[in-house]
């Protein structure tokens, strides 16, 4: 019984050695900055693509409309 468990444990450990390296061709592209997006008809009013200050202003406005304390009071 113990011998069987030992053999199964040894085979399980050896099975991990058979894993192939995962070095294939990747389609990974690094992310752009959030404000670097191109102009789109779906952008919020007042946002100009690529303008960090306008993006920050839009994000602050969006966060304030989602603030429950401000909405209720």
Buried (B, 14 or more C-beta within 10 A) or exposed (E): EEEEEEEEEEEEEEEEEEEEEEEEEEEEEEEEEEBEEEEEEEBEEEBEEEBEEBBEBBBEEEEEEEEEEEEEE
